[in-house]
Amino acid sequence: MKYAGIAVLVVGAVGLAVTTRGVRGWENWTSRQKKGMSLSAFLFFLGIVLMNLGKSG
């Protein structure tokens, strides 16, 4: 699970960078950017959880 967690974390981090396009501030983003950022943040935190599950096993 550790490597799957790292992969999901990296996908989430890249998604954060791509969907926000370097623009800061929730109020400055389009609806599409907000949805993409929310999904990417979820993947990022899911990757952290998966990496921690790998440590306990």
Beta strands, then each sheet from edge to edge (+ up, - down):
end
